[in-house]
Every structure is written in structure tokens, then in C-alpha cells.
Amino acid sequence: MSTGLSDKDMAVIFKKDAGDYMIAAENLRVDENSIWLVGPTNFMRSHAIELLLKAALLANGWTVEQCRKKLGHKLVEAMDEAEALGLTLTDQTKNVIRTLSPLHEDYTFRYQTRTHFPIKQSRLMQSLNYLIGYIQ
């Protein structure tokens, strides 16, 4: 699928879209301990992480097609590839990504197959804010 945009342009778009998903998730959030809207907010946040990691890869020579074919929705693999290209992540951010990855991959957040998630919303937002600030 060709958009006519360069992969570097797509990196900028991915980062901007990730920011939009973060804002949408914050607008849905009720409070730290609420079970309401946890699935949709965590879906938006995990998708934002996916976009940010792929933006880092696109800015460093990857193509959109490589991201799609090699990574799919695998957050840990995207994180590992981005780190290999120089992305530096905090331990907290790595742990958040490792925790979210299997839930993002199997569409848990899209289809609400769970009501409890092992990660606090505030910790997830801290990691997202770190990522969006770090990725150029």
C-alpha cells in the first residue's frame, strides 16, 4: 500500500497519531482504580506505544512495509528493534511494554476478554509520555 509519502514522513505521522490516541485515552479515563473504560483506554495507549516504536524505526531507516510484515502488533519485538537502533528506554517503560505486548497482540483490549489489567494507568501514561518526548 503506497501512500506517496516517504517513510520518514510516515514516522512524523505515526508520532502525531500516537499523541492523538494518548489524548483520547486521557479523555476517557475516569480515575486510577476505575474498571470502566479500561479496555478502550488501554487499547488506545498500547496502540500509541506501537505507533511510537514504529515511528522510531521509520526515522532510522525502516520502511512501513517492514514494520507491517516483520512486527505486526508485537510491541516487544518493536521495542527490541528500536533499542538496537539506539532508542534508550527506562526500565519502567520496558516493563510496561512487556506487560502490554501479549494483551495488545491477542486483542484483549479490543474485545474485553478481561476486566483486570496488571498495570496502573498512571504508570502507563508515564511511559507513554517518556516515549513521545524521546522519539524524534
GIDAMO-V444724 format. One record per helix or strand. SS is the DSSP state (alpha for helix, beta for strand). FROM is the first residue (numbers start at 1). LEN is the number of residues. If there is no record, write none. Layout:
ss-><SS,SS>
from-><FROM,FROM>
len-><LEN,LEN>
//
This chain:
ss-><alpha,alpha,alpha,alpha,alpha,alpha,alpha>
from-><7,38,64,75,91,108,121>
len-><22,21,8,10,15,4,14>
//
